[in-house]
C-alpha cells in the first residue's frame, strides 16, 4: 500500500511539473498564429516569404520575427541558427548579439534613469562626470549631444592594436580630435554611447552590466538579456563571424563588435545579447509609457523625452535620445509607419521599430554575418517595416494625428549609412 501511495504521489508531482512547464512555455511563446486576430494573416505570410527568400539568397542563415499590435502577437523562427561547424535549426528562443541595438536597450536607458533621478543632467558638459573629457573643444560637449550623435566625435576608435579595457577606450576617446563643432553636425558614433556608458559607471558606482541587469532587465523579466552571456546558454546563442584572433573559431557568446570586444565585452554601444521575447517585453514597456505588468521602469515624461526629436531644428537627421526617428538609418520604418515612430538597428542583422500611434512594433533578429560576413539584410529591414504596418487591420496610417511632417527624400542626402547600424 505504501509503495502504491508513493507511486501515486510521484505521478502527481510529475504531472504538476509538466503542467507548470507547459504554462510557462505558453506564457513565453504565443502560438504562431494564435492571438494574431488584429494582424492580417495574408500580410504575415508575405513577411514569412520575404525572410525565407533572404535565407535562400544567403543574406542570412536564419532569423526570428516578432510582430505585435495591441493584444495581437505573431512570432516565428526561420532557417538555421548556425551553418558551421555544424548546422542548427533556428528556434524562437535563440539569443542574438544585438550589436548597436545595445544603444537603446542599455546605454541610453541606463543614462536616462540617472537623468530621471537627477544624478545626470542632459545639458551638462560631459566633463562634469568625466573630468578627463577635455581638449580640442570637448569641454563644451554635452550629454544630450552624445545621445543625439551631435557631439562631433569620430564614428569609432581604432581597434587594430592590442589595447584592452574600458578605461583605455575612454582615454583613447578623450585623446581624439573632434570632427565637427559640437551641436552642428549629425555623425553616428559608437564613441558617444560608450562614453555615455562610462558616465553611468562613474555616477552610479556600478558596472554597466550590473546596472542594467538590476534596474531594467530583472524588473522586466528579460531573463535572457544581458552582457557576457553565461556558458550554459551557449547552445542557444546565434554565432557570428570567425574570430579575427583565431580564424578556426567562430564567435559565439562573444560580442562581434571589435571595440566592445576590446573593452571586455561590455560597452554602452554594443555587447548586449537578447531574444525576441525579451525585446518584445522591453518594447511593450516603452509603448506603455515606461511600465509593464505593474513594474515601472521610467516615468512617462522620460519615455517621451527619449523618443521625440532632440536634434537641433533644421538638422537633416531627426533623432531622439539614443533612438533613431528619421535619418538615413531609418530603414525599418518602411513606407507606411509615420515619421515619429522610432527604433534602431544593429550591425549583426538586428532591428526593432516601434510605432506609438498605432501601438505596433516589430522585431527582426538574425545573424546575417554568419559565417563569412557577407550577408546583407538592409533592404529586408525596409520591406518588413512596410509589411508590419500593412498587417495592422484597425488603424488608418493615411491620417495620423501627432505624426511628424514627412520630409522630402533628398533632405537626408549626404549621410553615408554603416551596414546595419
C-alpha positions as CSV (number, residue, x, y, z in Angstrom):
1,X,0.0,0.0,0.0
2,X,2.9,2.4,0.9
3,X,4.6,1.6,-2.4
4,X,1.4,2.3,-4.4
5,X,0.8,5.5,-2.5
6,X,4.4,6.6,-3.2
7,X,4.0,5.9,-6.9
8,X,0.7,7.9,-7.0
9,X,2.4,10.9,-5.3
10,X,5.3,10.6,-7.7
11,X,2.9,10.6,-10.7
12,X,1.1,13.6,-9.3
13,X,4.4,15.5,-8.8
14,X,5.4,14.7,-12.4
15,X,2.1,15.8,-13.8
16,X,2.2,19.1,-11.8
17,X,5.8,19.7,-13.0
18,X,4.7,19.1,-16.6
19,X,1.7,21.4,-16.2
20,X,3.9,24.2,-14.7
21,X,6.4,23.9,-17.5
22,X,3.6,23.9,-20.1
23,X,2.1,27.0,-18.7
24,X,5.5,28.7,-18.5
25,X,6.2,27.9,-22.2
26,X,2.8,29.1,-23.2
27,X,3.3,32.4,-21.4
28,X,6.7,32.9,-23.1
29,X,5.8,31.9,-26.6
30,X,2.4,32.7,-28.2
31,X,1.3,30.2,-30.8
32,X,2.4,31.1,-34.3
33,X,-1.0,32.2,-35.4
34,X,-2.9,32.3,-32.2
35,X,-3.8,35.7,-30.9
36,X,-2.9,37.4,-34.2
37,X,-6.5,38.3,-35.0
38,X,-5.6,42.0,-35.1
39,X,-3.0,41.3,-37.8
40,X,-3.6,40.4,-41.4
41,X,-2.7,36.8,-41.9
42,X,-2.0,37.3,-45.6
43,X,0.5,40.1,-44.9
44,X,2.2,38.0,-42.3
45,X,2.6,35.2,-44.9
46,X,4.3,37.8,-47.1
47,X,6.7,38.6,-44.3
48,X,7.4,34.9,-44.0
49,X,8.1,34.7,-47.7
50,X,10.4,37.7,-47.7
51,X,12.5,36.3,-44.9
52,X,12.7,32.9,-46.5
53,X,13.8,34.5,-49.7
54,X,16.6,36.3,-47.9
55,X,17.7,33.0,-46.4
56,X,17.5,31.3,-49.8
57,X,19.7,34.0,-51.3
58,X,22.3,33.6,-48.5
59,X,21.6,37.0,-47.0
60,X,21.2,35.4,-43.6
61,X,21.3,31.8,-42.3
62,X,18.1,32.2,-40.3
63,X,16.0,34.7,-38.3
64,X,13.3,35.3,-35.7
65,X,10.4,37.7,-36.3
66,X,8.1,39.2,-33.8
67,X,5.1,41.4,-34.8
68,X,2.8,42.9,-32.2
69,X,-0.2,45.2,-32.3
70,X,-2.2,45.7,-29.2
71,X,-3.0,42.2,-27.9
72,X,-2.2,40.5,-31.2
73,X,1.2,38.9,-31.5
74,X,3.0,36.9,-34.2
75,X,6.3,35.1,-33.6
76,X,8.1,32.7,-35.9
77,X,11.6,31.3,-36.4
78,X,13.1,30.6,-39.9
79,X,16.1,28.8,-41.3
80,X,19.2,27.9,-39.4
81,X,20.8,29.3,-36.3
82,X,24.3,28.0,-37.3
83,X,25.8,26.8,-40.5
84,X,29.2,25.9,-39.2
85,X,30.9,23.9,-37.7
86,X,27.5,22.1,-37.9
87,X,24.0,23.2,-38.9
88,X,21.5,24.0,-36.2
89,X,17.8,24.8,-36.6
90,X,16.8,28.3,-35.6
91,X,14.4,28.5,-32.6
92,X,12.2,31.3,-31.3
93,X,14.3,31.4,-28.1
94,X,17.6,31.9,-29.9
95,X,19.8,34.5,-28.2
96,X,21.3,37.1,-30.6
97,X,24.2,39.5,-30.4
98,X,22.2,42.8,-30.6
99,X,25.2,44.9,-31.8
100,X,24.0,48.5,-31.9
101,X,20.6,47.7,-30.6
102,X,22.5,47.8,-27.3
103,X,22.5,51.6,-27.6
104,X,18.7,51.7,-27.0
105,X,18.4,48.8,-24.6
106,X,21.4,49.5,-22.4
107,X,23.5,52.7,-23.0
108,X,20.6,55.1,-23.5
109,X,18.1,53.7,-20.9
110,X,20.8,53.4,-18.3
111,X,21.9,57.1,-18.5
112,X,18.2,58.2,-18.8
113,X,17.4,56.5,-15.5
114,X,20.2,58.7,-14.0
115,X,18.7,61.8,-15.7
116,X,15.3,60.9,-14.3
117,X,16.8,60.6,-10.8
118,X,18.6,64.0,-11.1
119,X,22.0,62.4,-11.0
120,X,22.9,63.4,-14.6
121,X,21.8,66.5,-16.5
122,X,21.3,66.3,-20.3
123,X,22.7,69.8,-20.9
124,X,25.6,69.5,-18.5
125,X,29.1,69.1,-20.1
126,X,30.4,65.5,-20.3
127,X,33.5,66.6,-18.3
128,X,31.3,67.2,-15.3
129,X,31.1,63.4,-15.0
130,X,34.3,62.5,-16.8
131,X,36.8,65.3,-15.9
132,X,39.3,63.8,-18.4
133,X,37.0,64.5,-21.3
134,X,38.7,67.8,-22.3
135,X,40.8,69.3,-25.1
136,X,40.1,70.3,-28.7
137,X,36.7,71.8,-27.8
138,X,35.4,68.7,-26.0
139,X,34.9,70.8,-22.9
140,X,31.6,72.0,-24.3
141,X,30.2,68.6,-25.4
142,X,27.0,67.9,-23.5
143,X,25.4,64.6,-22.5
144,X,22.5,65.4,-24.9
145,X,24.9,65.8,-27.8
146,X,26.3,62.3,-27.0
147,X,22.9,60.8,-27.2
148,X,21.9,62.6,-30.4
149,X,25.2,61.9,-32.1
150,X,25.9,65.6,-32.5
151,X,29.0,65.7,-30.3
152,X,31.4,66.0,-33.2
153,X,33.1,62.7,-32.2
154,X,34.5,60.3,-34.8
155,X,32.5,57.2,-35.5
156,X,34.8,54.9,-33.6
157,X,38.3,54.5,-32.1
158,X,41.0,52.2,-33.7
159,X,40.8,48.5,-33.0
160,X,43.9,47.3,-34.9
161,X,46.3,47.3,-31.9
162,X,46.0,45.1,-28.9
163,X,44.7,47.6,-26.4
164,X,42.2,46.3,-23.8
165,X,39.8,47.6,-21.2
166,X,37.0,50.2,-20.7
167,X,39.3,52.8,-19.2
168,X,41.7,52.5,-22.1
169,X,38.8,53.1,-24.5
170,X,37.7,56.2,-22.6
171,X,41.3,57.6,-22.6
172,X,41.6,57.0,-26.4
173,X,38.3,58.8,-27.0
174,X,39.4,61.7,-24.9
175,X,42.6,62.0,-26.9
176,X,40.9,62.1,-30.3
177,X,40.2,65.4,-32.1
178,X,36.6,66.3,-32.8
179,X,35.5,66.1,-36.4
180,X,33.0,69.0,-36.1
181,X,31.8,71.7,-33.7
182,X,29.5,70.2,-31.1
183,X,25.8,70.6,-31.8
184,X,26.2,71.3,-35.5
185,X,26.5,68.0,-37.3
186,X,25.0,64.6,-37.0
187,X,27.7,61.9,-37.1
188,X,26.6,58.4,-35.9
189,X,29.3,57.3,-33.5
190,X,29.9,54.3,-31.2
191,X,32.2,56.6,-29.1
192,X,29.2,58.6,-28.0
193,X,27.5,55.7,-26.4
194,X,30.5,54.0,-24.8
195,X,31.2,57.4,-23.2
196,X,27.6,57.5,-22.0
197,X,28.2,54.0,-20.5
198,X,31.3,55.3,-18.8
199,X,29.2,58.2,-17.3
200,X,26.7,55.6,-15.9
201,X,29.5,53.7,-14.2
202,X,31.1,56.8,-12.7
203,X,27.9,58.3,-11.4
204,X,26.2,55.1,-10.2
205,X,29.3,53.4,-8.8
206,X,28.2,50.2,-10.6
207,X,29.5,48.3,-13.6
208,X,27.3,48.9,-16.6
209,X,26.4,45.3,-16.9
210,X,25.2,45.1,-13.3
211,X,23.3,48.4,-13.5
212,X,21.2,47.4,-16.5
213,X,20.6,44.0,-15.1
214,X,19.4,45.3,-11.7
215,X,17.5,48.4,-13.0
216,X,16.0,47.2,-16.3
217,X,16.3,43.5,-17.2
218,X,15.4,41.8,-14.0
219,X,12.4,44.0,-13.2
220,X,11.1,43.5,-16.7
221,X,11.6,39.7,-16.6
222,X,14.0,39.9,-19.5
223,X,15.6,36.5,-18.5
224,X,17.8,36.1,-21.5
225,X,19.1,39.6,-21.8
226,X,22.5,41.0,-20.7
227,X,26.1,41.3,-21.4
228,X,28.6,38.4,-21.1
229,X,26.1,35.6,-21.5
230,X,26.8,32.5,-19.4
231,X,28.2,29.4,-21.0
232,X,25.1,27.4,-20.0
233,X,23.2,29.4,-22.7
234,X,25.9,29.0,-25.3
235,X,23.9,26.4,-27.3
236,X,21.0,28.9,-27.8
237,X,23.3,31.8,-29.0
238,X,23.4,32.6,-32.7
239,X,27.1,32.6,-33.8
240,X,28.5,35.4,-35.9
241,X,31.9,35.5,-37.8
242,X,35.2,33.9,-37.3
243,X,37.4,35.3,-34.5
244,X,40.0,37.6,-36.1
245,X,42.5,36.4,-33.5
246,X,41.8,32.8,-34.3
247,X,40.1,32.1,-37.6
248,X,39.5,28.5,-36.6
249,X,37.0,29.8,-34.0
250,X,33.5,31.2,-34.7
251,X,32.5,34.0,-32.3
252,X,29.6,32.6,-30.2
253,X,28.6,34.3,-27.0
254,X,31.4,36.8,-27.5
255,X,30.5,40.2,-28.8
256,X,31.2,40.7,-32.5
257,X,31.8,44.5,-32.3
258,X,35.6,45.0,-32.2
259,X,35.5,48.0,-29.9
260,X,33.2,46.3,-27.4
261,X,35.4,43.2,-27.6
262,X,38.5,45.2,-26.8
263,X,36.6,46.7,-23.9
264,X,36.0,43.2,-22.4
265,X,32.5,42.7,-23.9
266,X,30.7,45.5,-22.1
267,X,30.1,48.9,-23.6
268,X,27.2,51.4,-23.9
269,X,27.1,51.0,-27.7
270,X,27.4,47.2,-28.1
271,X,27.7,43.9,-26.2
272,X,24.1,43.0,-25.1
273,X,22.6,39.6,-26.1
274,X,18.9,39.0,-26.1
275,X,15.9,37.2,-27.5
276,X,12.8,38.3,-29.5
277,X,10.7,37.5,-26.4
278,X,12.7,39.7,-24.1
279,X,12.9,42.6,-26.6
280,X,9.1,42.4,-27.0
281,X,8.7,43.0,-23.3
282,X,11.0,45.9,-23.5
283,X,9.1,47.4,-26.5
284,X,5.8,46.8,-24.7
285,X,7.2,48.8,-21.7
286,X,8.2,51.7,-24.0
287,X,4.7,51.7,-25.6
288,X,3.1,51.6,-22.2
289,X,4.9,54.8,-21.2
290,X,7.6,53.1,-19.1
291,X,5.7,50.5,-17.2
292,X,4.8,46.8,-17.7
293,X,2.9,44.3,-15.6
294,X,2.8,46.6,-12.6
295,X,6.5,47.4,-12.8
296,X,7.5,51.0,-13.7
297,X,11.0,51.5,-15.2
298,X,10.6,55.0,-16.5
299,X,8.2,57.9,-15.9
300,X,6.1,58.7,-19.0
301,X,7.9,62.0,-19.4
302,X,11.2,60.2,-19.7
303,X,9.9,57.9,-22.4
304,X,8.5,60.9,-24.3
305,X,11.9,62.7,-24.0
306,X,13.9,59.8,-25.3
307,X,11.6,59.1,-28.3
308,X,10.9,62.6,-29.5
309,X,13.1,64.7,-31.7
310,X,16.1,66.1,-29.8
311,X,18.4,67.1,-32.6
312,X,18.6,70.9,-33.3
313,X,15.9,72.4,-35.6
314,X,16.9,72.3,-39.2
315,X,19.3,69.4,-38.9
316,X,18.7,66.8,-41.6
317,X,18.6,63.8,-39.2
318,X,15.8,63.7,-36.7
319,X,16.9,61.7,-33.7
320,X,15.7,61.1,-30.2
321,X,18.0,60.4,-27.3
322,X,19.7,57.2,-28.5
323,X,16.7,56.4,-30.7
324,X,16.5,56.9,-34.4
325,X,13.4,58.7,-35.7
326,X,14.0,60.0,-39.2
327,X,17.5,59.6,-40.7
328,X,19.4,57.6,-43.4
329,X,19.4,54.7,-40.9
330,X,15.6,54.6,-40.5
331,X,15.1,51.7,-42.9
332,X,12.8,49.6,-40.6
333,X,10.2,52.4,-40.7
334,X,9.4,51.3,-44.2
335,X,7.0,53.3,-46.3
336,X,3.9,53.2,-44.0
337,X,4.8,53.8,-40.4
338,X,4.6,57.5,-39.8
339,X,7.6,59.8,-39.0
340,X,7.6,60.0,-35.2
341,X,7.8,56.2,-34.9
342,X,11.2,55.2,-33.7
343,X,13.7,52.3,-33.4
344,X,17.2,51.2,-34.1
345,X,19.3,48.6,-35.9
346,X,22.4,46.5,-35.3
347,X,25.3,45.5,-37.5
348,X,24.8,41.8,-36.9
349,X,21.3,41.9,-38.5
350,X,19.0,43.1,-35.8
351,X,16.3,45.7,-35.7
352,X,13.4,47.0,-33.6
353,X,10.9,49.6,-34.7
354,X,8.1,51.0,-32.5
355,X,5.1,53.0,-33.7
356,X,3.4,54.7,-30.7
357,X,0.5,55.9,-32.8
358,X,-0.9,52.5,-33.8
359,X,0.6,50.7,-30.8
360,X,2.6,48.4,-33.0
361,X,6.2,47.2,-33.1
362,X,8.2,44.6,-34.9
363,X,11.5,42.9,-34.1
364,X,13.7,41.2,-36.6
365,X,16.7,39.3,-35.3
366,X,19.3,37.5,-37.5
367,X,23.0,36.8,-37.6
368,X,23.5,38.0,-41.2
369,X,27.3,38.0,-40.8
370,X,27.5,34.3,-40.1
371,X,29.7,32.7,-41.1
372,X,31.6,34.9,-43.5
373,X,30.2,38.4,-43.0
374,X,28.7,38.6,-46.5
375,X,25.0,38.6,-45.7
376,X,23.0,41.8,-46.2
377,X,19.6,42.4,-44.8
378,X,19.3,46.2,-45.2
379,X,16.7,46.0,-47.9
380,X,14.8,43.4,-45.9
381,X,14.5,45.9,-42.9
382,X,12.6,48.3,-45.1
383,X,10.4,45.6,-46.6
384,X,9.5,44.1,-43.2
385,X,8.7,47.6,-41.8
386,X,6.3,48.3,-44.6
387,X,4.6,44.9,-44.3
388,X,4.4,45.1,-40.4
389,X,2.4,48.3,-40.8
390,X,0.3,46.8,-43.6
391,X,-0.5,43.9,-41.4
392,X,-2.3,46.2,-38.9
393,X,-6.0,45.9,-39.8
394,X,-7.7,48.5,-37.5
395,X,-5.6,51.7,-37.9
396,X,-5.6,54.3,-40.7
397,X,-2.0,55.2,-41.5
398,X,-3.1,57.8,-44.0
399,X,-4.2,60.1,-41.2
400,X,-2.1,60.0,-38.0
401,X,-2.6,62.9,-35.6
402,X,0.6,64.0,-33.9
403,X,2.9,62.4,-36.5
404,X,5.9,64.4,-37.7
405,X,5.7,66.1,-41.1
406,X,7.1,64.0,-43.9
407,X,10.5,65.2,-45.2
408,X,11.4,65.2,-48.9
409,X,13.6,62.2,-49.9
410,X,16.7,64.4,-50.6
411,X,16.6,66.1,-47.2
412,X,18.7,63.4,-45.6
413,X,21.1,63.1,-48.6
414,X,24.8,63.2,-47.9
415,X,24.9,60.8,-44.9
416,X,26.6,57.5,-45.5
417,X,25.0,54.6,-43.7
418,X,27.1,52.0,-42.0
419,X,25.9,48.5,-42.7
420,X,23.2,47.6,-40.2
421,X,23.6,50.5,-37.8
